[in-house]
C-alpha cells in the first residue's frame, strides 16, 4: 500500500465516523504541518522495523484536529490509537485517566528532552505525551527589505518598532505586505498569538478570583494595535489566515515579517521551499509594557488514548517517532536543517544542526525564555502562556477567537468584540462553578 493510499484511507475514516483499527493497524490522528507530513512519508521505515503493523493516517487542519480528538477521547469513541495533542491537553487528560502513561527504554533518553517540554506534557511526574516537535514564537523577517529602508531589527524589539518596520516594508501596489499574523479563529490559532501579544501589553485572561479580565484597557490596547497593524500593513483576508496560509505567503516573498511558531524557521530558511530563504533573519517576540508572556510555549506531541486495543504497538510508534534516532533519520534523508526541533538538548548540541540551522540560537532562546508559571504582568491563578490550563479554556478561547476575527474583519468594533468575549467567558466560568 502506498503512503498516498494510507493517507486517503485515514481521511476516509474521518468521513465515515468512529472506527476502531483492526489488529496490526494503528490509526493515527495528526495535524497537516510540514514535520507531520514528513513523518507520514517515513511510514515504510517504521513498518519495516515492526512487521505486521501498518499505519493509517487521519490528517487534519489544526482546529479540526483539536475538535476531533477531544470529542473522541471524551466520549471514548476509540477511533484513534495515537493522537497528536499539545501541552494544553496532555496534563488535563492525563489527570483524568484518559491517556496511557509513557515509559520508554534507556536508549530513548527521556532526560534529553528539554525540561520545559517534558514538564508541560506531564502530570504528577508521569509523561503522558512525547514531544514530536516543540516551539515558542519569534519574529521572522526580511532583512533585505529592512536594509533597503535603512532600518534594523533589534533582538528584543518593541511593538512600536515592529509597526514602524511593517510600514517601511509595505508596498501594496507590488503585492508586498509588511506583516502577516494569524487571524483565523481558534483557541490555539489566532488566540495563541493574541494571548502572547496581550500578555506583553499587561493583559491577562483571568483575575486572581477567576473572573475574566477581557474587557480591560490592556486587552483593548493590544487588540486595537493588532487590528490596526493588519489593516494598515497586512494582506487582504487576514481573518482567514493561519500558520499554513502565512507560511505560503512568506515563502512567496509577499510578507516582510511574521511572528509565529519557531518551528516555521526551518521552512522559511529552506531554499527548496522559500524564495526568500537567504534573506530571512530572526528576532525575539515583541514586547510592550512587559517581557512576560511575550512568546508562547507549545509542543505538538504524540499520546496513546487509554482503552486502545493497540497499546504496545501504539507506544512503540510514539517511541520511534520522538526518538533521537528518528531525528537522525530525518537528517539523513533531508539534512539537519529539516529535522523536528524544540524537543531535545542533543539536537541543539549537534554541530551538524548548528551549522545547518541558522535559526537554532534564536529558537532555543525563545523556548527557554517562556515561563508558563509567570506569564503575565499581574498575578493570576492559572498556568500557561498562550492559554489557561483549565478544562473550560478550550471552549472559552475558541469563542473569544471568533470575536477577535470579527473585529479584524471589521464586522464589529474591538470594544464590542471584547465586551462579547467578557460575557462569554463569564458565563462559562459561572457555569463551571468558579464563582
N, C-alpha and C positions, 0 to 999 in steps of 0.2 A: 504494500500500500504506500503510495507516495505521500509526502508531507502535505501536499495540497488537498489530497483526499481526506487526510486525517483532520485537517482544519475544517474542511467542508462538513465532515461528519460531526465535529464539535459544534459548529454553528447550527446544524440541523437539530441537534439535541436541544439547543437553546430555543428553537422554534416550536418543538412539539411538547415541551414541558418537562417536568421532572422525570428522570430516568436513572436508575442505578446501573453502573457499569457491571458487566459480567466479569467472572473470574479471569484474571490476567489482563484486564483492561483498566487503565486509570483515566478517569475523566478529570481534566484539569481546567479550571477557570482562570483566565489571565487577562491582563489589560493589553491593549493594542499599541504598546510603546515599543521603541526600537529594540531594546535589550530583550524584551519578551519574545519578539518576533525572531530574533536570533536564537533564543532558546528552543523555539519550535523547530527551526531548521536543523538543530543538533539532535533531534529525536532519535535518528538511527544510532547515534553514539550510545545513548542510554539503553536502547533496546538490544543492541549487540552485547552489552555487558550484563543484561538481565533477560536471558532467553525466556520466552513465554509471556513477557509483559509488553503490552502495547499502550501507546499514549494517544488519547483522543483529546483534542483541544477545543475549548469554548473561548473564543477570542472576542472581547467586548470593549467598547468605549468605556472610559474611566467611570463616569457616572452610572452607566447601566450595570457595569460590573459590581459596583458597591451595592446597588439595589438588589441585584440577583443573588449575590452570595449572602447578603443579610437576610433576605426572605427565606432562602433555602436552609440556612443553619438555624434560624429561629423557629422554623416550622418543622425541623427535622426531615426536610424533603429528601435528603440523600442523593441529590443529583450529582454532587461533586466529591471526588476523592482527595483532591488537592485544591486549595483555594489561594488566590493571590489577595492578600489583605494588607493592612498597614498598621502603623503604630496606634491609631485610634482604636481599632477593633481588637487587636491581639490581647492586651491585658484585660479588657472588659469581658470578652468572650472566654478567655482562659479562666477567669474567676467564676464564670457561670457554668464551667464544665463542658463547654461547647467544643473545645479543641483538645486534641491529644498533646500531652507534654512531649517535648523533643529532647532526646538524648542520643548522641552520636558517638562513634568510635574515636579513639585518641587521635587518629590521623586527621580528623576533622578540625581539631584545634579551636574549640569554641572560645578560648581566651584571646585568640587573634582577632575576633570580631570587636570592632570599636565599642567601647563601653556605652556610649550614648545609644547605639543601635541595639546592643544586647539588652540594656536596661529598659528601653522603650517597648520591647517586644516580649517582656517577661511579666509575670505576676508572682509575688512571694518567692522569688528566686528561681522559678521554673520558666524556661524558654518555651513559648507557645507558637512562635513563628520564627523562621530563619530568614535573615535578610538576603534577598536576591540582589538588590542594589539599594543604597542609601543616598540621601540627598539633604542638602539645605537649599537655600536660594541665594542668588547673587546676580550682579549685573553682567550681561554680555553685550558688548558694544563695538561699533565700527570705529576703530582708531583712525582709519584713513579719513573719515568724514570729520572727526573732531580736529585732526591735524590740519585739514584744509581750512577749517573755520578758526584756527588759532586758539583752540581750547584744549584743555587737558581734563582727564577724569582722575581725580584722586582715588586712593584706595578705599577711603571711607567717606563718600560724598554725602551731602545733604540732599533732601528732596528738592530744595530750591535750585541747587546746582544741576540736578537731573533735568528739571524743567528747562533750564537755560540750554543745556546740551541738546535736549529734544528739539528745541526751537531752531537752533542753528543747523540741525541735521535734516530738517523737514523741507522737502520740495515737492509739494503735492502735484504740481503740473507734470513732474517727471515720475510720479508714482513712488516717491521716496518719502517714508514717514519716519519721524524722529523717534517714536517709541511705540512698542506693541506690548500690551498687557492682557491678561485673562479677563474676559467679560462673560463667558458662558456660566450660567448659574449652577451652583452646587457647593455643598459644604467643603468639599475637597477640591473645588475648582476655583471659581472667582473668589470665594471666601478664604481659601488658603492664602492667596495673595493679599486680599484686602485686610485680613486679620493682622498680618505682619505689618502692613502699612499703617493700620490703625494703632497697633502697639507703639510704633515709633512716634506717633502723634500724641501719645499719652492716653490712649483709649484702652478699654477692657470690655470683655463680654459681660461679666457679672461683678457686682459689688460683693463685699465680704459676707453679706446676708443672703447671697444668691439671687438678688433682684437684678434683672437685666439692666445694662447701662448703655443701650444702643442709641438713645435719644440725647446723648451727652454732646456738649460742644466739641469735644475731641473727635468723636466719630464723625460729626458733621464736617469738621475741618478736613479730616482725612478723605472722606468720600467725595466732598466737593472738589478737593485738589485732584483726585483720581479722575473724576468725570471731566473736569476742565482740561486736564492733561491729554486725555484720549480724544476729546472733541477737537482740541486745537492741533495736536501733533500725531494722533494715531490714525490707523487706516479706517476706512469706512467698514461698517459691520462689526466693530469690535465687540459688540454684545454677544456675538456668536462664536468668538474665538476662544479656544483653549490651547493646551500645550501643542498638540499636533498641527493645528492650523497656523499658530505663530511660528513654529519651527520651520514650516514650509516657507512662510514669508521671509524669515531671516535668511534661510539658505538661498532664496532667490535674490537676496540683496535689497529687499523692499523695506526693511526696518533698520533704523540706525541703532536701536537699543532695545533690550529685552531683559526684564527682571523676572526670573523664574527658576525652576529647579536646576541645581548644579549639574545634574545628570545630562542636561542638554548640551553641556560644554563639549562632550565627546562627539556630538553630532555636528555642531556648528563649526568645529575646528577640523573636521574631516573633509579634505579636499574632494573626496569621492562623493560627498553628499552636499557640500556647501560651495556656492560660487564665491563666497567671501571668506573662506576659511583662513586665508593668510593675513587678513586684516582684523580679525576678531580679537579683542582683548577683554580682560575680566577685572571686576572690582567688587567689593563687598556691598551688600544691600544698603540702600539709602536710609538715613535717619532724619528725624525732625527734632523733637524735644528730648528724646531718649534713645539710647542704643539698644535697650532691652526689647527683645522680641522682634527685632527688625528683619530677621531671616528665619525661615521655618526649619523644622527638623522632621524628616519623614523617611520611612523605608517602605518599599514595596517588598513584601515578604511572602513566603510560602508556608501554609499551615495545613494541618490534616484535621478535618472535622471529626469530632467524636462520633462513633457509630458507623463509620465507613467499614465495609467488609474487606477493604484492601489496606488495612493499617500498615502492615510490614512493607508492602510494595510502595505505598504512598510515602512512608518515611524514608525509604531508600531513594526515591526520586528527589525528595526535598534535600536530603544529604548530598546527593550528586550535584544538584543544580546550584547549591550555595557553598560548595567546597572550594578550597584552593585549587584543586585540580581542574575544576570547571573553568575558573578564571584563566588558568594556563591553557586550557583547550581553546577558549575563545581567542586568546593571544596568538596561539599557533596558527589559527585559521584567518584571523582578521587584523592582527597586530595589537600591540599593547595599548594603543590609543583607543581601542574599541571595546575594552573589557568593561563589565559592570563594576562600578566604583562605589565608594562610600560605605563599604562594609568591613573591610579587613585592613589592619595596620600593615600587613605584609605586602599588600598591593602598593601602598604609598612608599614603602621602604625599598621596593624593587627598582633598581637603576634603569631597567628597560622601560618600566612605566614612567618614571620620572622624565626620561628623555623624550618619550613619545607623547606624553600628555602635557601640553603647555598650560593646562588649567589646573594641574594637580595641587599646587600650593594654595591657590585661591579657594578651591573646592574644600580641601581639608580644613583650612582656616575657618570657613563658613560653618562647616559641620561642628567643629569643636567649640565654636562660639555660641551656638544655640543652647539655651538652657530652659527646658520645659518647666522647671520649678521656680523660675524667676523671669517671667517673660513680659511683665507689664511694669509701668512706672509706679503705679499704686498697688498695694496688696490685693490679692484675690484669693478665693477659696479653691481654685482649680489649678490643675497642672495641664501643660500643653502650651505650645506656642501659637500655632495657627488653628487650634481647636481647643475646646474644653473637654477634658477626659471624663465625661459623664454620658450615660446611655442616651439621654434626651438630646444631646447636641446634634446628632445626625439630622433629626427632623427639624430642629431649630435652625441649624446652619443652612440647610437646603432651602427652607422657606425664606430666610433672610437673603440668601443669594438671589432668589427670584426678584426681590425688591430692589437689590442693587443693580441687577441687569435692567430692570425697568427704568431706574434713574439714569443709567448710562445711555439707554436708548432714547431718553427724553420723554417717555410716557408719563412720568411723574417727577416731581421735584425731589432733590436729595432730602429735604426736610420731611416731605410726605413719606418717602421710602423708609426713612429711619423711624418715623412715628409708627408706621405699619409694622416694621420689624420689632420694635419695642413691644407692641401689643401682642404680636405672635409669640414672642419669647416669654412674655409674662404669662400668657395663657398656658403655655406648655409647662412652665415651671410650677404654676399653681396646681395644674392637673397632676403633676408628678409628686406633689406634696412637699416641695421645698420650703414653702411658707404659706 
